[in-house]
Amino acid sequence: MKFFVDTADVAAIKELNDLGMVDGVTTNPSLILKAGRDIIEVTKEICDMVSGPVSAEVVATEAKAMIAEGMKLAKIAPNIAIKVPLTWDGLTACKAFASEGHMVNVTLCFSPAQAILAAKAGASFISPFIGRLDDIHLEGVNLIEDIRIIYDNYDFKTQILAASIRTVNHIVDCAKIGADVITAPPAVIKSMAQHVLTDKGLEIFLKDWAKTGQKIL
């Protein structure tokens, strides 16, 4: 499973990237707002740091304007994945970008039917949103499972990029199902290392070590 980091915070990306935990980055307009940076500037900085795909999202809603924005974003770096919403105009733009050899991330996917259309349009990645489905009392991970079955049935090459990841359990469930990629905030990825029994065990070891009166350095 590949780990993408869902943020435009360069410092947070660097910390995880230095540990080899970053296979790519996803951004969106909300994350650009949170970073408080110019989209071209911050995306270029991220692309220079990370060798994998970096998703940069168009904000136009009509296909022709989406294509113009996406082509501009694609010029930032070779590892840009142009991000488009799963609308009919977005699918039209996806097809145009894919035909030109650009990576495309089709986002805001909430149904298997939408995922089929994205694959047919040549998407490099489909981004089903788990957490937002959970918010309306549906099982978000079930969508990942449905898409996995369908894509395997027809050997679609589009990678399943599980998004709107809120918890460590989301990541584990996606790994069990066979999602190709997860994208999660830095804090969620870092919390994967946490376990109450690890903390308790370390506390015991340190107390016992203190009783030995020894030092390693």
N, C-alpha and C positions, 0 to 999 in steps of 0.2 A: 504494500500500500504506500502511495506517495502522500507526503504531507505538504499541503499548501498552507501558507499563513494568511489569514484574512485580516489584513490591516494595511494602512499606509504609513505606519509609524516606523521610520527607518531604524531607529535605535533598537526597537523590539525585534525587528527582522534580523538585524545584525547579530544580536545575542543568540538567537536560535540557529542562524546560518553558520555561525562559528562552531556550533556543536554538530553540524551535519544534519540538522533536523528540518531543513527547508529544501523542498523539491520544486517550489514555485510559490507565487504570491497571487492573491486575488484582492482587487480593490473595487470599490463602487462609489457612487457620488456621496453617500453618507460618510464613508471612511475618509474620502478626500476632505470633506468639510471638517471632520474631527481632527485631521492632521493639520489643518490650517495652512496648507501649502498649495502652490500652483500645480495643477495636475500634470503638466508636461515636465516640470522640474522634478517633482518628487517621483514620478514614474520612471524618469531617466535614471535617477539615483538608485532606485530599487533594481532596475534592469542591469545596471553596472555591477551590483552586488550579487545578484542571484542569477545563476546560469539557466535555471528552468523557466517555464512559462510565467509571464506576469500579465494578469488580466487587467485591461483598462477598458472602462465601460463608456459607450456612447450615451448621450442624453437626448438625442433627437428621437422623435416618435414616428417619423415618416421615412420610408425606406431610402429614398434618394439622399436625404440629409444624413441618415445613419451611415450610409456608405461613404459620404464625404468626410464625416467625422472619424469613422473607423480607419480610413486610408491615412488621415493625418496622424492618428494615434500609432498606426503601424510603423510610421517613419521614426518613432522614438528609438526603437531598438529591434534587432532581429527576433528577440524572444517575446515580443508582445503577442498576447492572445486578445483579439478584439472581442469585447463582451457586448452581447446584444440581448434584449429581453425576448421572451418567448411569446411574441405576437406575430401576426402574419407578416407585417413589415419587417420585424426582426428576422424571420425566417428567410425573407427575400434578401435581406442584407447578408445573412449568413451564407447563402448560396453564392452570392457575388464574391464575398471574401474568400470562401473556400476555393472557388474557381481560380482565384489569383494566387493560391498557395499559402494564404494566411491562416494561422490558427484562430479558431473561433470558439468562444465560450458562450453557450446559450443559457441564460440565467432565468430565474423566477419560474422554474418548472414545478408544477404541482400535480401532474397527472401522467400516467403511462402513455396516454394518447399524445400528449405534448412531446414526450421524450422520443416517440417514434418519428414524429415530424422533424425534430431537430436532427436526428440521425440521418434521415432521408435528405435533409438539406445540406449535409456535409459537415455538421458540427464536430469540432475536435473534442469538446467537452460538453456534457449536459450537467447543469447544476440544479438538482432537486433540493428543495428547501425543507429540511426535516423539522426544525424547531417551529417554524411558522405553521406547519400542519398540526404539530402538537398543541399549539396555542388555540386551535379551534377544535380540540378534542378528537383529532385523528392521529393514528400511529404513523409518524413520519417515516420511520425506518421501513414500514411496509412498502412505501413507494420505491425505496432503493431496491428492495427485493424484487418487486414487480418488474422494474426496468432491467435488472440483471438477467432475469429469466428471458425477457423479450429480446434483449440484445444478444444473448447467447443463442437463442433460437435461430436468429437470422445472421449471426456473425457480423453484427454492426461493429464498426471500428471506433465509434464515438466512446470516449471514456466517461464513466460515471464519476462525477465530482460532487460528492455529498457536501451540501452547504447548509447554512443556518444551524451549525453544530453548537449545541449549548452545554453539553456535558461529556464527561469521559465515557459514560455508557453509550452515548451516541457513536463515539469513535469505535468502541469495541464492537458494537452491533454492526456497524458498517464493515468492519474488518471481517467479521464472521460471514456476512452476506456476500462479500466479494466486491465492494466498491473499489474502483481503481484509485481514487484519490479522495481525501477528505480535506476540506479547508476549514480552519477553526481559528478563533482569536488566540493570540499568544498565551494568554492566561489559561485557557482550556488545555492547550498542548502541554504547558508546564505542569498543570495539575495532574497529568497522567503519572507523574513520578510519586505522587503523594499517597500514603496509606497509613492509617492509624497504627497498624501493627509494626510497620517499618519504624515509625517514630518511637513506639514503645520499646521495640527491640534495641534500637540504637541507644536509648536512654539507659537501659539495663547494662549494655556492653560498656558504656562510658563510666558508669558507677563502679562496675567491677574492675575496670582498668585502673581507675583512680586508687582502688584499694591495693593494687600491686605495687604502687610507688615507682613504677617504671616510666621511662620516656623512650620514644623511638628516635627523636631528634634532640 
